Amino acid sequence: MGKNLYDKVFERHTVRELESGQFQVLVGLHLIHEVTSPQAFSMLRQSGLKLLYPERTFATCDHIIPTLDQSRPFADSVAEQMIAELEKNCKEFAITYFSHTDGEQGVVHVVGPEKGLTQPGMVICCGDSHTATHGAFGSIALGIGTSQVRDVLATQTLPMSKLKVRRILVNGRLKPGVFAKDVALYIINKLGVEGGVGYAYEYAGDVFDRFSMDERMTVCNMAIEGGARCGYINPDETTYQFLKGRRYAPRENFWQQAMAYWESVKSDPDAQYADRVTYQAEQIEPMVTWGINPGQSLGVNARLPELTEVPKNQRPLVEEALRYMNFKPGMPIKGQKIDVAFIGSCTNGRYSDFELVANLLQRGQYKVAPGVRALAVPGSQLVHRQLIERGLDRVFSEAGFELRNAGCSMCLAMNPDKLQGRELCASSSNRNFKGRQGSPEGRTLLMSPVMVAASAIAGEVADAREVFDLNT
């Protein structure tokens, strides 16, 4: 009987079974940032413990770093304190730190892959819920809490229960104007925000086979938004070509050995799964969220649900979302005026995300609509440099987008980039929770970067296929 990738990697990293019924699992890569690590290091010191394998932990600053003035000390004293604490801990415990002063900084889930740290067949942990991103490489990638960050620092292991695995097949070809973000939102819409509880998601099928690594990362990034503990895609030639030559990827003399291991962890053709679902790519439309969780979404040309169409047990949440968003049942999402447009985050802040938008902007004399504040925030300093080197910074600037320095920015607004009051934001980020983008009353519509750009130009939620003539 064959095994899937999750079972293979889990078994190969299991140290022992614990009395609790959980398993002690070896962590191959530990990524940290400034928000969830300070308390973990304090607990380490209080317990008189050392960092067991400093060479397996890497750090960067992303959540609190400002995207305009990054001179030190930061204007926000709390942000300055947090980054100073991270720098102190990295120095004391001999941890590699990707600093903004060295041009190495970025969102942790962008930096890990671009450095070649993220590799197939690993168990990867980070004190951040969107660690699932790294599963795009064929790894088990888990977001963990602060006490677990301490445990991994001290023991390089993590106690965890074994998950069930659901295989999600998406076959066929996506229509023009439909992108990886739409696929992610569509799956969450179909399975629900709690549909993945207790599961790892294995994404497979024609669509994922054709996806670039950046596109795969977008989908795996949002596995957590569907309730899954992690999501992954089996490694293949696309994975290996992405990794080859990167700083921390295996060197030539170890490459073949690494490849043999990576190939060995792929799901077997006769692998067993707890559940399987299949979707057709042609059924997926450009998606937009309308509510207060990522599952409350619809195709851009659809109308919000009538309460009579909603199961009775779901109506209270739908009514709550409609009140908060100031929307009415049955109204179209297309045409809703927006105040802010944001392209960035660990979901869609990679070079290819900006390149795709820039290429479309160059097709015509497109300009951001009057009254719309439009931000383009790269996921890393490397992405920022690439945009400048290739002249794409000018494309965004001429269209009316403000290209800023790398950081998490408005995705969660633990920095100066925030919504104000009741502003409505078209966002390429991953969460549309109440207050997520900095204002207790701010409202978020999740969509693909191309849809964000189209909406910024129209000044309202727009179908990118119409704005950019993508139907042919």
C-alpha positions in Angstrom: 0.0 0.0 0.0 1.5 3.3 -1.1 2.1 6.4 1.1 1.5 10.1 0.6 4.2 12.7 1.1 2.8 13.8 4.5 3.0 10.3 5.9 6.5 9.7 4.6 8.0 13.0 5.9 6.2 12.6 9.2 7.5 9.1 9.7 11.1 10.0 8.7 11.1 12.9 11.2 9.5 11.1 14.1 11.8 10.8 17.1 9.4 8.9 19.3 5.8 8.5 20.3 4.9 10.3 23.5 2.7 9.1 26.3 0.1 11.7 25.3 -0.3 9.9 22.0 1.4 12.7 20.2 4.8 12.3 18.4 8.1 14.1 18.9 9.1 15.3 15.5 12.4 16.7 14.3 12.3 20.1 12.8 14.7 20.7 9.9 14.2 24.4 9.5 13.1 27.0 12.0 12.3 30.5 10.9 11.7 33.3 13.4 10.7 37.0 13.3 10.4 39.9 15.7 6.8 39.3 17.0 6.6 35.8 18.3 10.3 35.2 19.3 11.1 37.6 22.1 9.1 35.8 24.8 10.5 32.4 23.6 14.0 33.6 24.1 13.1 35.0 27.5 11.7 31.6 28.5 14.8 29.9 27.2 17.0 32.1 29.5 14.7 31.6 32.5 15.0 27.8 32.1 18.8 28.0 31.7 18.6 26.4 28.2 20.7 27.0 25.1 19.8 26.9 21.5 20.5 23.4 20.4 21.1 23.8 16.6 21.7 27.6 15.8 22.5 26.7 12.3 18.9 25.5 11.7 17.3 28.8 12.8 17.1 31.9 10.6 15.6 35.3 11.4 14.3 38.3 9.7 12.1 41.4 10.6 8.8 41.8 8.7 5.7 42.5 10.7 6.6 45.8 12.4 9.1 47.2 10.0 7.9 50.5 8.4 7.7 50.6 4.6 8.6 54.3 4.2 11.2 55.6 6.7 13.3 52.7 7.8 16.0 54.7 9.5 16.9 53.8 13.1 15.5 54.2 15.7 12.1 53.6 14.2 9.5 56.3 15.0 7.4 53.7 16.7 9.2 53.0 20.0 7.5 49.5 20.4 8.6 48.5 16.9 12.2 49.7 17.7 12.2 47.7 20.9 11.0 44.6 19.1 13.7 44.7 16.4 16.4 45.6 18.9 15.4 42.5 20.9 15.5 40.3 17.8 19.0 41.6 16.9 20.2 41.0 20.5 18.8 37.5 20.5 20.3 36.6 17.2 23.7 37.9 18.2 23.7 36.1 21.6 22.5 32.8 20.2 24.6 32.9 16.9 21.5 32.9 14.6 21.7 34.1 11.0 19.8 37.3 10.7 18.6 38.7 7.4 18.8 42.4 8.2 17.3 45.4 6.3 20.5 47.2 6.7 22.3 44.5 4.8 19.6 44.3 2.0 18.6 40.8 3.1 15.3 41.5 4.8 11.8 40.5 3.8 8.6 38.7 4.8 9.8 35.5 6.4 7.8 33.3 4.0 9.3 35.1 1.0 12.9 35.2 2.3 13.0 31.5 3.2 12.3 30.2 -0.3 14.3 32.9 -2.2 17.4 32.0 -0.1 16.9 28.3 -0.9 16.3 27.4 2.8 12.9 25.9 2.0 13.4 22.4 0.5 11.3 19.3 -0.1 10.9 16.6 2.5 11.5 19.0 5.5 9.6 19.7 8.6 9.5 23.5 8.8 8.2 25.6 11.7 7.7 29.4 12.3 5.8 31.4 14.8 3.5 32.6 12.1 0.2 31.0 10.9 1.1 31.3 7.2 4.1 29.0 7.4 2.0 26.7 5.3 3.5 28.7 2.4 6.6 26.5 2.4 4.6 23.4 1.7 4.7 24.4 -1.9 8.1 22.7 -2.0 6.8 19.4 -0.7 7.5 20.0 3.0 5.4 19.8 6.1 5.3 23.5 7.1 3.6 24.4 10.4 2.8 27.7 12.1 3.5 27.4 15.9 2.9 29.5 19.0 5.5 31.2 21.2 5.9 28.4 23.7 6.4 26.0 20.8 9.0 28.4 19.4 10.8 28.0 22.7 10.6 24.2 22.5 12.0 24.2 18.9 14.9 26.5 19.9 15.8 24.3 22.9 15.2 20.8 21.4 14.9 21.2 17.6 11.7 19.1 18.0 8.0 19.7 18.2 5.3 17.5 19.8 2.4 17.1 17.4 -0.4 14.8 16.5 -0.6 13.1 13.1 -3.0 14.7 10.6 -5.3 13.1 8.1 -4.6 14.0 4.5 -7.2 15.3 2.0 -6.1 15.3 -1.7 -7.5 18.3 -3.6 -7.4 17.8 -7.3 -7.9 20.7 -9.7 -7.9 19.6 -13.3 -8.3 21.4 -16.6 -7.2 24.9 -17.6 -7.9 28.1 -15.9 -9.7 30.7 -18.0 -7.9 34.0 -18.9 -7.9 36.4 -15.9 -8.0 33.6 -13.3 -5.0 33.1 -11.1 -3.6 31.2 -8.2 -5.2 33.4 -5.7 -8.6 32.7 -7.3 -7.9 29.0 -7.0 -7.1 29.3 -3.3 -10.2 31.4 -2.6 -12.4 29.0 -4.6 -11.2 26.0 -2.7 -11.8 27.7 0.7 -15.3 28.8 -0.5 -16.2 25.2 -1.4 -14.7 23.4 1.6 -15.3 26.2 4.2 -13.0 27.9 6.7 -13.2 25.0 9.0 -13.3 22.3 6.4 -9.6 21.5 6.8 -9.6 21.1 10.6 -7.5 18.0 11.4 -6.2 17.7 7.9 -3.1 18.4 5.8 -4.1 19.4 2.3 -2.3 17.8 -0.7 -2.9 19.9 -3.8 -2.6 18.0 -7.0 -3.8 17.9 -10.6 -3.2 19.7 -13.9 -3.4 23.2 -12.6 -0.8 22.8 -9.8 1.5 20.8 -12.1 1.6 23.8 -14.4 1.9 26.4 -11.7 5.2 28.2 -11.0 6.7 28.0 -7.5 5.3 31.5 -6.8 1.8 30.4 -7.7 2.1 27.2 -5.7 3.2 29.2 -2.7 0.1 31.4 -3.0 -2.2 28.4 -2.7 -0.3 26.7 0.1 -0.1 30.0 2.0 -3.9 30.0 2.3 -4.3 26.4 3.3 -4.5 27.7 6.9 -7.4 29.9 5.9 -9.4 26.8 5.0 -8.7 25.3 8.5 -6.0 22.9 7.4 -2.9 22.6 9.6 -0.7 22.7 6.5 -0.9 22.3 2.7 1.7 20.9 0.3 2.4 20.1 -3.3 4.6 17.2 -4.4 8.0 18.3 -5.6 8.9 18.1 -9.3 11.2 19.5 -11.9 9.7 23.0 -11.3 10.7 22.8 -7.7 14.2 21.6 -8.4 14.8 24.3 -11.0 13.7 27.0 -8.6 16.1 25.8 -5.9 19.2 25.1 -8.0 21.9 27.6 -7.4 20.3 29.4 -4.5 22.4 30.3 -1.5 21.4 27.5 0.9 20.4 24.9 -1.7 22.6 21.8 -1.9 25.8 22.4 -3.8 26.7 20.4 -7.0 28.5 17.6 -5.1 25.4 17.0 -3.0 22.7 17.9 -5.5 22.1 14.3 -6.8 21.9 13.0 -3.2 19.4 15.7 -2.3 17.4 15.0 -5.5 17.2 11.3 -4.6 15.7 12.1 -1.2 13.3 14.7 -2.6 12.1 12.2 -5.2 11.7 9.5 -2.5 9.2 11.6 -0.4 6.8 12.2 -3.3 3.3 10.6 -2.8 3.1 7.1 -4.3 0.7 6.6 -7.2 -1.3 4.3 -5.0 -1.1 6.5 -1.9 -3.9 6.4 0.6 -5.9 9.5 1.6 -8.6 10.2 4.2 -10.6 12.2 1.7 -10.4 13.3 -1.9 -12.2 16.2 -3.7 -11.9 17.2 -7.4 -12.7 20.6 -9.0 -12.6 21.7 -12.7 -10.4 24.7 -13.4 -12.9 26.0 -16.0 -15.5 26.5 -13.2 -13.3 29.0 -11.4 -14.0 32.8 -11.8 -12.0 35.7 -10.5 -12.9 35.7 -6.8 -13.6 38.4 -4.3 -14.4 38.1 -0.6 -17.4 40.1 0.6 -17.5 39.2 4.3 -15.3 38.8 7.4 -13.6 35.5 6.7 -11.9 34.1 3.5 -14.7 31.6 2.9 -17.2 34.4 2.4 -16.4 34.9 -1.3 -18.0 34.8 -4.7 -17.1 35.3 -8.4 -16.7 39.0 -9.3 -19.9 39.0 -11.4 -22.0 37.2 -8.8 -24.4 38.7 -6.2 -24.1 38.4 -2.4 -26.3 35.6 -1.0 -29.9 36.2 0.0 -30.5 35.1 3.6 -33.0 32.6 2.4 -30.3 30.9 0.4 -28.1 30.4 3.5 -28.4 27.4 5.8 -30.1 28.5 9.1 -27.0 27.7 11.2 -24.9 30.0 9.0 -27.2 33.0 8.9 -26.0 34.7 12.1 -22.4 34.9 10.7 -23.7 36.1 7.3 -25.8 38.8 9.0 -22.9 39.8 11.1 -20.7 40.1 8.0 -23.3 42.1 6.1 -23.7 44.6 9.0 -19.9 45.0 9.4 -19.3 45.4 5.7 -22.3 47.6 5.2 -23.5 45.4 2.4 -27.0 44.2 1.5 -28.2 40.7 0.7 -28.4 40.1 -3.1 -26.3 43.1 -4.0 -23.5 42.8 -6.6 -19.9 43.0 -5.4 -18.8 44.4 -8.7 -19.1 48.2 -8.6 -18.5 48.7 -4.9 -16.4 51.8 -4.4 -13.0 51.2 -2.8 -10.7 53.6 -0.9 -7.5 51.7 -0.8 -5.7 49.1 -3.0 -2.9 47.0 -1.6 -0.6 44.6 -3.5 1.8 42.7 -1.3 2.0 40.2 1.7 3.4 36.7 2.0 0.5 35.6 -0.2 1.2 37.8 -3.2 4.3 39.9 -2.6 6.7 38.1 -4.9 8.4 39.4 -8.0 6.1 37.6 -10.4 3.0 39.1 -8.7 4.3 42.6 -9.5 5.6 41.7 -12.9 2.3 40.4 -14.0 0.5 43.6 -12.9 3.2 45.9 -14.4 3.0 44.1 -17.8 -0.8 44.8 -17.8 -0.3 48.4 -16.7 2.1 48.9 -19.6 -0.6 47.8 -22.1 -2.4 51.2 -21.8 -2.4 54.5 -20.1 -3.9 53.1 -17.0 -4.1 55.4 -13.9 -5.3 54.8 -10.4 -8.7 56.4 -9.9 -8.8 59.7 -8.1 -9.4 59.2 -4.4 -7.9 55.7 -4.2 -4.7 55.2 -2.2 -2.7 52.5 -3.9 0.2 50.7 -2.3 2.6 48.2 -3.9 4.8 46.6 -1.2 7.4 44.0 -2.2 7.8 40.9 0.0 11.5 41.3 0.2 14.4 43.7 -0.4 15.5 41.4 -3.3 12.1 41.7 -4.9 12.3 45.5 -4.5 15.7 45.6 -6.1 14.5 43.4 -9.0 11.6 45.8 -9.7 13.9 48.8 -9.8 16.6 47.0 -11.9 13.9 46.1 -14.5 12.2 49.5 -14.5 9.0 48.2 -13.1 9.1 50.7 -10.2 8.5 53.4 -12.8 5.5 51.6 -14.3 3.8 51.4 -10.9 4.7 55.0 -10.1 3.4 56.4 -13.4 0.1 54.5 -12.9 -0.3 56.0 -9.4 0.8 53.2 -7.1 3.2 54.0 -4.3 6.0 51.5 -4.4 7.3 51.1 -0.8 10.0 49.2 1.0 9.7 45.5 1.9 7.5 44.4 4.8 4.2 42.9 5.8 2.7 46.3 5.5 -1.1 46.6 5.4 -1.6 42.8 5.5 -2.0 43.0 9.3 -1.0 46.6 10.0 1.5 46.1 12.9 3.3 49.0 11.3 2.3 52.5 10.1 0.4 51.1 7.0 -3.2 51.0 8.1 -6.7 51.6 7.0 -8.4 54.7 8.4 -12.0 54.6 9.7 -14.4 52.7 7.5 -12.2 52.6 4.4 -12.7 49.7 2.0 -9.6 48.0 0.8 -9.1 45.8 -2.3 -6.2 43.6 -1.0 -4.0 40.8 -2.3 -3.4 39.6 1.3 -4.8 36.6 3.1 -7.3 37.7 5.8 -10.3 39.8 5.8 -11.1 39.6 9.5 -12.6 42.6 11.4 -9.9 45.2 12.0 -7.2 43.1 10.3 -5.8 46.0 8.3 -5.3 48.4 11.2 -8.7 50.1 11.7 -11.2 48.6 14.0 -13.8 49.5 11.4 -11.8 49.0 8.3 -13.1 46.6 5.6 -11.1 44.2 3.4 -11.9 42.5 0.1 -9.4 39.8 -0.8 -8.6 39.2 -4.4 -5.7 38.5 -6.8 -3.1 41.2 -7.5 -4.4 41.7 -11.0 -7.9 42.2 -9.6 -6.6 44.7 -7.1 -4.9 46.7 -9.9 -8.1 46.6 -12.0 -10.2 47.8 -9.0 -7.6 50.6 -8.2 -7.9 51.8 -11.8 -11.7 51.6 -11.8 -12.1 53.1 -8.3 -14.5 50.2 -7.5 -14.5 46.4 -7.5 -13.9 45.6 -11.2 -13.5 42.5 -13.4 -9.9 42.5 -14.5 -10.8 40.7 -17.6 -12.8 43.7 -18.7 -10.4 46.4 -17.5 -7.3 44.7 -19.1 -9.1 42.9 -21.9 -8.0 39.5 -20.7 -10.8 37.5 -22.3 -8.8 36.6 -25.4 
